[in-house]
Amino acid sequence: MPKVKFLRSGVEVEVPQGANLRQVALEHGVELYPGIHKALNCRGLGQCGSCRVLLKNGTMRNASPKGMIEKLTMLRSFWTIGCEDEVRLACQIRVQGDLEVLERPPANFSGTYAVEAEAARERLRQGKL
């Protein structure tokens, strides 16, 4: 069974292949929605973009391919700058293999998430999340 590791919250779970990443996160208490988006989101329809996640360490190949709805939502957003293949919507991902997920990534104006992802990974190793 594939393993999903949520870097920010420090949760690691085994899931059945084909599981929806948003559902996995919600079932295990992983917070996907920042601020007001906890109440105002599209409930997994792929339209709001508030459940965006960053797939790290090359694990994006273990997620299902982007569908038309996800592609359209991503086209109208700025938070994918420089990381178009790594930033995905959790509600649209079907787990095909092991994933490392940075939930609630910051807005990406510089084109790299490397610094924050490495800091989260280090906190996870140290057990300080």
DSSP file (Angstrom, degrees, kcal/mol; ACC not computed):
  #  RESIDUE AA STRUCTURE BP1 BP2  ACC     N-H-->O    O-->H-N    N-H-->O    O-->H-N    TCO  KAPPA ALPHA  PHI   PSI    X-CA   Y-CA   Z-CA
    1    1 A M              0   0    0      0, 0.0    97,-0.0     0, 0.0    96,-0.0   0.000 360.0 360.0 360.0 139.1    0.0    0.0    0.0
    2    2 A P        -     0   0    0      0, 0.0    13,-2.7     0, 0.0     2,-0.4  -0.315 360.0-136.3 -66.2 150.0    1.3    3.5   -0.8
    3    3 A K  E     -A   14   0A   0     11,-0.2    96,-2.4     2,-0.0     2,-0.5  -0.898  10.6-159.0-107.5 138.3    2.4    5.8    2.0
    4    4 A V  E     -Ab  13  99A   0      9,-3.1     9,-2.5    -2,-0.4     2,-0.6  -0.978   5.5-164.8-116.6 124.3    1.5    9.5    2.1
    5    5 A K  E     -Ab  12 100A   0     94,-2.8    96,-3.3    -2,-0.5     2,-0.8  -0.944   7.2-156.0-112.7 118.6    3.6   11.7    4.3
    6    6 A F  E  >> -Ab  11 101A   0      5,-3.5     4,-1.6    -2,-0.6     5,-0.8  -0.841   8.5-164.4 -93.3 110.4    2.2   15.1    5.2
    7    7 A L  T  45S+     0   0    0     94,-3.0    95,-0.2    -2,-0.8    -1,-0.2   0.880  80.0  47.5 -68.9 -41.9    5.3   17.2    5.9
    8    8 A R  T  45S+     0   0    0     93,-0.5    -1,-0.2     1,-0.2    94,-0.1   0.907 122.2  33.4 -69.7 -41.0    3.8   20.2    7.7
    9    9 A S  T  45S-     0   0    0      2,-0.1    -1,-0.2    22,-0.0    -2,-0.2   0.628 101.5-128.2 -91.8 -13.9    1.6   18.2   10.1
   10   10 A G  T  <5 +     0   0    0     -4,-1.6     2,-0.4     1,-0.3    -3,-0.2   0.694  57.2 144.2  77.6  18.4    4.0   15.3   10.5
   11   11 A V  E   < -A    6   0A   0     -5,-0.8    -5,-3.5     2,-0.0     2,-0.4  -0.772  26.6-175.2 -94.9 133.5    1.4   12.7    9.7
   12   12 A E  E     +A    5   0A   0     -2,-0.4     2,-0.3    -7,-0.2    -7,-0.2  -0.994  12.0 169.5-128.6 125.9    2.3    9.6    7.7
   13   13 A V  E     -A    4   0A   0     -9,-2.5    -9,-3.1    -2,-0.4     2,-0.4  -0.951  32.9-127.3-136.0 151.9   -0.4    7.1    6.7
   14   14 A E  E     -A    3   0A   0     -2,-0.3   -11,-0.2   -11,-0.2    -2,-0.0  -0.852  34.6-177.7 -95.1 135.8   -0.7    4.0    4.4
   15   15 A V        -     0   0    0    -13,-2.7     2,-0.1    -2,-0.4     3,-0.1  -0.914  31.3 -98.5-131.7 156.3   -3.6    4.3    2.0
   16   16 A P    >   -     0   0    0      0, 0.0     3,-1.8     0, 0.0    79,-0.2  -0.462  53.0 -92.9 -70.3 148.9   -5.2    2.1   -0.7
   17   17 A Q  T 3  S+     0   0    0      1,-0.3    79,-0.2    -2,-0.1    77,-0.0  -0.403 114.1  29.2 -62.5 135.5   -4.0    2.8   -4.2
   18   18 A G  T 3  S+     0   0    0     77,-3.8    -1,-0.3     1,-0.3    78,-0.1   0.422  84.8 149.4  92.8   0.5   -6.4    5.2   -5.9
   19   19 A A    <   -     0   0    0     -3,-1.8    76,-2.8    76,-0.4     2,-0.4  -0.354  53.7-110.9 -66.8 147.1   -7.4    6.9   -2.7
   20   20 A N  B  >  -E   94   0B   0     74,-0.2     4,-2.2     1,-0.1    74,-0.2  -0.681  19.6-143.2 -79.9 127.7   -8.3   10.6   -3.0
   21   21 A L  H  > S+     0   0    0     72,-2.2     4,-2.4    69,-0.4    70,-0.2   0.860  98.3  53.3 -63.7 -38.0   -5.7   12.8   -1.3
   22   22 A R  H  > S+     0   0    0     68,-1.4     4,-2.5    71,-0.3    -1,-0.2   0.930 110.5  47.1 -62.4 -45.3   -8.2   15.3    0.1
   23   23 A Q  H  > S+     0   0    0     67,-0.2     4,-2.5     2,-0.2    -2,-0.2   0.895 111.0  51.8 -64.0 -40.5  -10.2   12.5    1.7
   24   24 A V  H  X S+     0   0    0     -4,-2.2     4,-1.3     2,-0.2    -1,-0.2   0.936 111.4  47.6 -60.0 -46.9   -7.1   10.9    3.2
   25   25 A A  H  <>S+     0   0    0     -4,-2.4     5,-2.7     1,-0.2     3,-0.5   0.935 113.5  46.5 -61.5 -47.7   -6.0   14.3    4.7
   26   26 A L  H ><5S+     0   0    0     -4,-2.5     3,-1.1     1,-0.2    -1,-0.2   0.881 110.1  53.6 -64.4 -38.5   -9.4   15.0    6.2
   27   27 A E  H 3<5S+     0   0    0     -4,-2.5    -1,-0.2     1,-0.2    -2,-0.2   0.770 113.0  44.0 -66.9 -25.4   -9.8   11.5    7.6
   28   28 A H  T 3<5S-     0   0    0     -4,-1.3    -1,-0.2    -3,-0.5    -2,-0.2   0.187 117.7-106.2-108.0  16.1   -6.5   11.8    9.4
   29   29 A G  T < 5 +     0   0    0     -3,-1.1     2,-0.5     1,-0.2    -3,-0.2   0.694  64.2 153.8  73.2  20.0   -6.9   15.4   10.8
   30   30 A V      < -     0   0    0     -5,-2.7     2,-0.7    -6,-0.2    -1,-0.2  -0.718  43.6-130.1 -83.7 126.4   -4.5   17.1    8.3
   31   31 A E        +     0   0    0     -2,-0.5    -5,-0.0     1,-0.2   -22,-0.0  -0.670  37.7 162.5 -82.2 114.3   -5.5   20.7    7.9
   32   32 A L        +     0   0    0     -2,-0.7    72,-0.3     1,-0.1    -1,-0.2   0.728  55.2  72.0 -97.5 -28.8   -5.6   21.5    4.2
   33   33 A Y        -     0   0    0     18,-0.1     2,-0.2     2,-0.1     5,-0.1  -0.808  68.7-149.9-103.1 117.5   -7.6   24.7    4.2
   34   34 A P    >   -     0   0    0      0, 0.0     3,-1.9     0, 0.0     4,-0.2  -0.563  54.1 -39.1 -82.0 145.8   -6.1   28.0    5.5
   35   35 A G  G >  S+     0   0    0      1,-0.3     3,-1.7    -2,-0.2     4,-0.2  -0.061 129.1   4.3  51.4-129.3   -8.1   30.7    7.2
   36   36 A I  G >> S+     0   0    0      1,-0.3     4,-2.3     2,-0.2     3,-1.4   0.669 116.3  78.8 -65.6 -18.9  -11.5   31.4    5.8
   37   37 A H  G <4 S+     0   0    0     -3,-1.9    -1,-0.3     1,-0.3    -2,-0.2   0.638  74.1  77.8 -68.4 -12.7  -11.2   28.6    3.3
   38   38 A K  G <4 S+     0   0    0     -3,-1.7    -1,-0.3    -4,-0.2     3,-0.2   0.877 113.4  21.4 -60.4 -35.6  -12.1   26.1    6.1
   39   39 A A  T <4 S+     0   0    0     -3,-1.4     2,-0.9    -4,-0.2    -2,-0.2   0.763 124.3  56.4-100.1 -33.8  -15.7   27.2    5.6
   40   40 A L  S  < S+     0   0    0     -4,-2.3     2,-0.3     2,-0.0    -1,-0.2  -0.763  75.5 114.5-107.7  88.4  -15.6   28.6    2.1
   41   41 A N  S    S-     0   0    0     -2,-0.9    -3,-0.0    -3,-0.2    -8,-0.0  -0.924  73.8-107.2-144.0 170.4  -14.3   25.9   -0.3
   42   42 A C        -     0   0    0     -2,-0.3     3,-0.4     1,-0.1    -2,-0.0   0.374  50.0-120.1 -84.9   5.5  -15.7   23.9   -3.2
   43   43 A R  S    S-     0   0    0      1,-0.2    -1,-0.1     2,-0.1    -3,-0.0   0.823  76.4 -43.5  60.4  35.6  -15.9   20.7   -1.1
   44   44 A G  S    S+     0   0    0    -22,-0.0    -1,-0.2     1,-0.0   -22,-0.1   0.663 104.0 121.6  91.6  16.5  -13.6   18.8   -3.5
   45   45 A L  S    S-     0   0    0     -3,-0.4    -2,-0.1    24,-0.0    -1,-0.0   0.495  76.9-120.1 -91.3  -3.6  -14.9   19.9   -6.9
   46   46 A G  S    S+     0   0    0      1,-0.0    27,-0.2    27,-0.0    -3,-0.0   0.717  83.7 105.5  78.8  20.7  -11.6   21.3   -8.0
   47   47 A Q  S    S+     0   0    0     26,-0.1    -1,-0.0    25,-0.0    -6,-0.0   0.727  71.6  45.9-107.1 -26.3  -12.8   24.8   -8.5
   48   48 A C  S    S-     0   0    0      1,-0.0    -1,-0.0     0, 0.0    -8,-0.0   0.825  80.5-145.3 -92.8 -31.7  -11.5   27.0   -5.7
   49   49 A G    >   +     0   0    0      1,-0.0     3,-1.0    28,-0.0    41,-0.1   0.529  61.5 122.4  81.3   5.4   -7.9   25.9   -5.4
   50   50 A S  T 3   +     0   0    0      1,-0.3    54,-0.1   -13,-0.1   -13,-0.1   0.645  65.6  61.1 -78.4 -12.1   -7.7   26.3   -1.7
   51   51 A C  T 3  S+     0   0    0    -18,-0.1    39,-1.9    52,-0.1    -1,-0.3   0.069  75.8 148.5 -97.1  25.0   -6.7   22.6   -1.1
   52   52 A R  E <   -C   89   0A   0     -3,-1.0    52,-0.9    37,-0.2     2,-0.3  -0.287  22.5-176.9 -63.7 144.3   -3.5   23.1   -3.1
   53   53 A V  E     -CD  88 103A   0     35,-3.0    35,-2.4    50,-0.2     2,-0.5  -0.902  24.7-126.2-135.5 163.2   -0.5   21.0   -2.0
   54   54 A L  E     -CD  87 102A   0     48,-1.9    48,-2.9    -2,-0.3     2,-0.6  -0.967  17.8-146.9-115.6 119.6    3.1   20.8   -3.1
   55   55 A L  E     - D   0 101A   0     31,-2.6     3,-0.3    -2,-0.5     5,-0.2  -0.775  26.2-159.0 -88.5 121.6    4.4   17.3   -4.0
   56   56 A K    >   +     0   0    0     44,-2.7     3,-1.6    -2,-0.6    44,-0.5  -0.551  53.0  21.7-105.6 163.4    8.0   17.0   -3.0
   57   57 A N  T 3  S-     0   0    0      1,-0.3    -1,-0.2    -2,-0.2    -2,-0.0   0.802 124.7 -59.3  56.8  39.0   11.1   14.9   -3.9
   58   58 A G  T >  S+     0   0    0     -3,-0.3     3,-1.0     1,-0.1    -1,-0.3   0.607 101.1 128.2  73.6  10.9    9.9   13.8   -7.2
   59   59 A T  G X   +     0   0    0     -3,-1.6     3,-2.2     1,-0.2    -2,-0.1   0.537  44.6  91.8 -79.1  -3.8    6.8   12.1   -5.8
   60   60 A M  G >  S+     0   0    0      1,-0.3     3,-1.3    -5,-0.2    -1,-0.2   0.762  76.4  65.6 -62.0 -22.1    4.5   13.9   -8.3
   61   61 A R  G <  S+     0   0    0     -3,-1.0    -1,-0.3     1,-0.2    -2,-0.1   0.669  93.8  61.1 -71.6 -14.9    4.9   10.9  -10.6
   62   62 A N  G <  S+     0   0    0     -3,-2.2    34,-3.0    36,-0.2    35,-1.2   0.279  92.3  83.2 -94.1   9.8    3.0    8.8   -8.1
   63   63 A A  B <  S-F   95   0C   0     -3,-1.3    32,-0.2    32,-0.2     3,-0.1  -0.807  91.9 -95.3-109.8 154.6   -0.1   11.0   -8.3
   64   64 A S        -     0   0    0     30,-1.6     3,-0.1    -2,-0.3    -1,-0.1  -0.267  53.0 -91.8 -61.6 154.0   -2.8   10.7  -11.0
   65   65 A P        -     0   0    0      0, 0.0     2,-0.2     0, 0.0    -1,-0.1  -0.255  50.0 -88.8 -65.7 156.8   -2.4   13.0  -14.0
   66   66 A K        -     0   0    0     -3,-0.1     2,-0.1     4,-0.1    27,-0.1  -0.440  42.7-146.1 -67.0 135.9   -4.1   16.4  -14.0
   67   67 A G     >  -     0   0    0     -2,-0.2     4,-2.3    25,-0.1     5,-0.2  -0.396  30.7 -94.5 -93.0 177.2   -7.6   16.4  -15.3
   68   68 A M  H  > S+     0   0    0      1,-0.2     4,-2.3     2,-0.2     5,-0.2   0.892 122.7  51.9 -62.0 -43.1   -9.3   19.2  -17.3
   69   69 A I  H  > S+     0   0    0      1,-0.2     4,-2.3     2,-0.2    -1,-0.2   0.929 111.8  46.5 -61.9 -45.4  -10.9   20.8  -14.2
   70   70 A E  H  > S+     0   0    0      1,-0.2     4,-2.5     2,-0.2    -1,-0.2   0.914 111.1  52.1 -64.1 -42.9   -7.6   20.9  -12.3
   71   71 A K  H  X S+     0   0    0     -4,-2.3     4,-1.8     1,-0.2    -1,-0.2   0.906 111.0  47.7 -59.9 -42.4   -5.7   22.3  -15.4
   72   72 A L  H  X S+     0   0    0     -4,-2.3     4,-1.1     2,-0.2    -1,-0.2   0.900 111.6  49.6 -67.3 -40.6   -8.3   25.1  -15.7
   73   73 A T  H  < S+     0   0    0     -4,-2.3     3,-0.4     1,-0.2    -2,-0.2   0.907 111.7  49.4 -63.5 -40.9   -8.2   26.0  -12.0
   74   74 A M  H >< S+     0   0    0     -4,-2.5     3,-1.5     1,-0.2     6,-0.2   0.838 102.7  61.8 -67.7 -33.3   -4.4   26.1  -12.2
   75   75 A L  H 3< S+     0   0    0     -4,-1.8    -1,-0.2     1,-0.3    -2,-0.2   0.830 103.9  48.8 -63.0 -31.6   -4.4   28.4  -15.3
   76   76 A R  T 3< S+     0   0    0     -4,-1.1     2,-0.3    -3,-0.4    -1,-0.3   0.206 101.7  83.3 -94.9  17.8   -6.2   31.1  -13.4
   77   77 A S    <   -     0   0    0     -3,-1.5     3,-0.1     1,-0.1   -28,-0.0  -0.818  58.6-156.4-120.2 160.3   -3.9   31.1  -10.4
   78   78 A F  S >  S+     0   0    0     -2,-0.3     3,-1.4     1,-0.1    -1,-0.1   0.533  78.3  84.4-105.8 -11.8   -0.5   32.6   -9.6
   79   79 A W  T 3  S+     0   0    0      1,-0.3    -1,-0.1    28,-0.1    -5,-0.0   0.439  79.5  65.4 -79.3   3.2    0.7   30.1   -6.9
   80   80 A T  T >   +     0   0    0     -6,-0.2     3,-2.3    -3,-0.1    -1,-0.3   0.421  67.4 139.1 -98.5   1.4    2.0   27.6   -9.4
   81   81 A I  T <  S-     0   0    0     -3,-1.4    30,-0.2     1,-0.3    29,-0.1  -0.218  82.1  -4.0 -52.8 121.8    4.8   29.9  -10.7
   82   82 A G  T 3  S+     0   0    0      1,-0.1    -1,-0.3    28,-0.1     3,-0.1   0.271 131.4  64.6  80.4 -11.5    8.0   27.9  -11.2
   83   83 A C    X>  +     0   0    0     -3,-2.3     4,-2.4    25,-0.1     3,-0.6  -0.187  54.1 143.7-134.0  41.5    6.4   24.7   -9.8
   84   84 A E  T 34 S+     0   0    0      1,-0.3    -1,-0.1     2,-0.2    -3,-0.1   0.811  77.5  42.0 -56.6 -34.8    3.7   23.9  -12.3
   85   85 A D  T 34 S+     0   0    0      1,-0.1    -1,-0.3    -3,-0.1    -2,-0.1   0.753 116.6  47.3 -84.2 -24.3    4.2   20.2  -12.1
   86   86 A E  T <4 S+     0   0    0     -3,-0.6   -31,-2.6    -6,-0.1     2,-0.5   0.784  94.0  78.7 -90.3 -29.4    4.6   20.0   -8.3
   87   87 A V  E  <  +C   54   0A   0     -4,-2.4     2,-0.3   -33,-0.2   -33,-0.2  -0.713  61.9 159.4 -85.8 125.0    1.7   22.1   -7.2
   88   88 A R  E     -C   53   0A   0    -35,-2.4   -35,-3.0    -2,-0.5     2,-0.6  -0.873  45.1-104.0-137.3 167.5   -1.6   20.2   -7.3
   89   89 A L  E >>  -C   52   0A   0     -2,-0.3     3,-1.7   -37,-0.2     4,-0.5  -0.875  23.5-146.4 -95.4 123.4   -5.1   20.2   -5.9
   90   90 A A  G >4 S+     0   0    0    -39,-1.9   -68,-1.4    -2,-0.6     3,-1.0   0.839  97.1  60.6 -58.8 -34.4   -5.5   17.6   -3.2
   91   91 A C  G 34 S+     0   0    0      1,-0.2    -1,-0.3   -70,-0.2   -68,-0.1   0.688 107.5  45.2 -69.0 -16.4   -9.1   17.0   -4.2
   92   92 A Q  G <4 S+     0   0    0     -3,-1.7     2,-0.4   -72,-0.1    -1,-0.2   0.449  91.2 100.7-105.6  -2.0   -8.1   16.0   -7.7
   93   93 A I    <<  -     0   0    0     -3,-1.0   -72,-2.2    -4,-0.5     2,-0.5  -0.728  50.1-164.6 -92.6 129.8   -5.2   13.6   -6.8
   94   94 A R  B     -E   20   0B   0     -2,-0.4   -30,-1.6   -74,-0.2     2,-0.4  -0.964  30.0-120.5-105.7 126.1   -5.6    9.9   -6.8
   95   95 A V  B     +F   63   0C   0    -76,-2.8   -77,-3.8    -2,-0.5   -76,-0.4  -0.526  40.1 165.1 -73.1 121.1   -2.7    8.3   -4.9
   96   96 A Q        -     0   0    0    -34,-3.0     2,-0.3    -2,-0.4   -33,-0.2   0.545  67.5 -17.0-109.4 -14.9   -0.8    5.9   -7.2
   97   97 A G  S    S-     0   0    0    -35,-1.2    -1,-0.2   -38,-0.1   -79,-0.1  -0.905 102.9 -28.1-168.1-169.9    2.4    5.5   -5.0
   98   98 A D        -     0   0    0     -2,-0.3     2,-0.4   -96,-0.1   -94,-0.2  -0.316  59.8-168.2 -61.2 136.9    4.3    7.0   -2.2
   99   99 A L  E     -b    4   0A   0    -96,-2.4   -94,-2.8   -38,-0.1     2,-0.5  -0.975  21.5-157.1-129.1 142.2    3.8   10.8   -1.8
  100  100 A E  E     -b    5   0A   0    -44,-0.5   -44,-2.7    -2,-0.4     2,-0.5  -0.989  26.7-169.2-112.9 119.2    5.5   13.5    0.2
  101  101 A V  E     -bD   6  55A   0    -96,-3.3   -94,-3.0    -2,-0.5     2,-0.8  -0.932  22.8-160.6-120.7 125.3    3.0   16.4    0.5
  102  102 A L  E     - D   0  54A   0    -48,-2.9   -48,-1.9    -2,-0.5     2,-0.1  -0.891  26.7-153.7 -99.5 104.0    3.6   19.9    1.8
  103  103 A E  E     + D   0  53A   0     -2,-0.8   -50,-0.2     1,-0.2   -71,-0.1  -0.448  68.2  13.7 -79.6 152.7    0.1   21.0    2.7
  104  104 A R  S    S-     0   0    0    -52,-0.9    -1,-0.2   -72,-0.3   -51,-0.1   0.921  82.8-165.5  50.2  55.3   -0.9   24.7    2.7
  105  105 A P        -     0   0    0      0, 0.0    -1,-0.1     0, 0.0     3,-0.1  -0.359  22.1-107.2 -66.8 151.2    2.2   25.9    0.8
  106  106 A P        -     0   0    0      0, 0.0     2,-0.1     0, 0.0    10,-0.0  -0.263  47.9 -76.3 -70.8 164.4    2.9   29.6    0.8
  107  107 A A        -     0   0    0      1,-0.1     2,-0.9     2,-0.0     3,-0.2  -0.399  48.2-137.2 -59.0 138.7    2.3   31.8   -2.2
  108  108 A N        +     0   0    0      1,-0.2   -27,-0.2    -3,-0.1   -25,-0.1  -0.717  45.6 147.5-109.8  82.4    5.2   31.2   -4.5
  109  109 A F  S    S+     0   0    0     -2,-0.9    -1,-0.2     1,-0.2   -27,-0.0   0.694  74.2  53.1 -85.9 -19.3    6.4   34.5   -6.0
  110  110 A S  S    S-     0   0    0      2,-0.2    -1,-0.2    -3,-0.2     3,-0.1   0.642 107.7-117.3 -92.1 -15.5   10.1   33.4   -6.2
  111  111 A G  S    S+     0   0    0    -30,-0.2     2,-0.3     1,-0.2    -2,-0.1   0.560  84.1  83.6  90.4   8.3    9.6   30.2   -8.1
  112  112 A T        +     0   0    0      1,-0.1    -2,-0.2   -29,-0.0    -1,-0.2  -0.992  42.0 179.8-147.1 139.7   10.9   27.9   -5.4
  113  113 A Y     >  +     0   0    0     -2,-0.3     4,-2.3     1,-0.1     5,-0.3   0.241  56.3 112.6-109.5   7.3    9.5   26.2   -2.3
  114  114 A A  H  > S+     0   0    0      1,-0.2     4,-2.3     2,-0.2     5,-0.2   0.838  71.0  52.0 -56.4 -42.4   12.8   24.5   -1.4
  115  115 A V  H  > S+     0   0    0      1,-0.2     4,-2.0     2,-0.2    -1,-0.2   0.940 114.0  40.9 -64.7 -48.9   13.6   26.5    1.8
  116  116 A E  H  > S+     0   0    0      1,-0.2     4,-2.4     2,-0.2    -1,-0.2   0.893 114.7  52.3 -68.7 -38.5   10.2   25.9    3.5
  117  117 A A  H  X S+     0   0    0     -4,-2.3     4,-2.3     1,-0.2    -1,-0.2   0.911 110.7  47.7 -63.8 -41.1   10.0   22.3    2.4
  118  118 A E  H  X S+     0   0    0     -4,-2.3     4,-2.2    -5,-0.3    -1,-0.2   0.896 111.1  51.0 -66.6 -39.6   13.4   21.5    3.7
  119  119 A A  H  X S+     0   0    0     -4,-2.0     4,-2.1    -5,-0.2    -2,-0.2   0.903 111.6  47.8 -64.4 -40.6   12.6   23.3    7.1
  120  120 A A  H  X S+     0   0    0     -4,-2.4     4,-2.1     2,-0.2    -2,-0.2   0.897 111.1  51.0 -66.3 -40.5    9.4   21.2    7.4
  121  121 A R  H  X S+     0   0    0     -4,-2.3     4,-2.2     2,-0.2    -2,-0.2   0.897 109.7  50.2 -63.2 -40.7   11.3   18.0    6.6
  122  122 A E  H  X S+     0   0    0     -4,-2.2     4,-2.0     2,-0.2    -2,-0.2   0.910 109.6  50.3 -65.5 -42.8   13.9   18.8    9.2
  123  123 A R  H  X>S+     0   0    0     -4,-2.1     5,-2.7     1,-0.2     4,-0.7   0.880 109.7  52.4 -62.0 -36.8   11.2   19.5   11.9
  124  124 A L  H ><5S+     0   0    0     -4,-2.1     3,-0.7     1,-0.2    -2,-0.2   0.919 108.5  49.5 -64.3 -43.8    9.6   16.1   10.9
  125  125 A R  H 3<5S+     0   0    0     -4,-2.2    -1,-0.2     1,-0.2    -2,-0.2   0.877 114.1  45.7 -61.4 -37.7   12.9   14.3   11.4
  126  126 A Q  H 3<5S-     0   0    0     -4,-2.0    -1,-0.2    -5,-0.1    -2,-0.2   0.548 110.7-121.7 -84.7  -7.6   13.4   15.9   14.8
  127  127 A G  T <<5S+     0   0    0     -4,-0.7    -3,-0.2    -3,-0.7    -4,-0.1   0.795  74.2 126.7  73.2  28.6    9.8   15.3   15.9
  128  128 A K      <       0   0    0     -5,-2.7    -4,-0.2     1,-0.2    -5,-0.1   0.077 360.0 360.0-107.3  23.3    9.1   19.0   16.4
  129  129 A L              0   0    0     -6,-0.4    -1,-0.2    -5,-0.1    -5,-0.1   0.483 360.0 360.0 -88.8 360.0    6.0   19.3   14.3
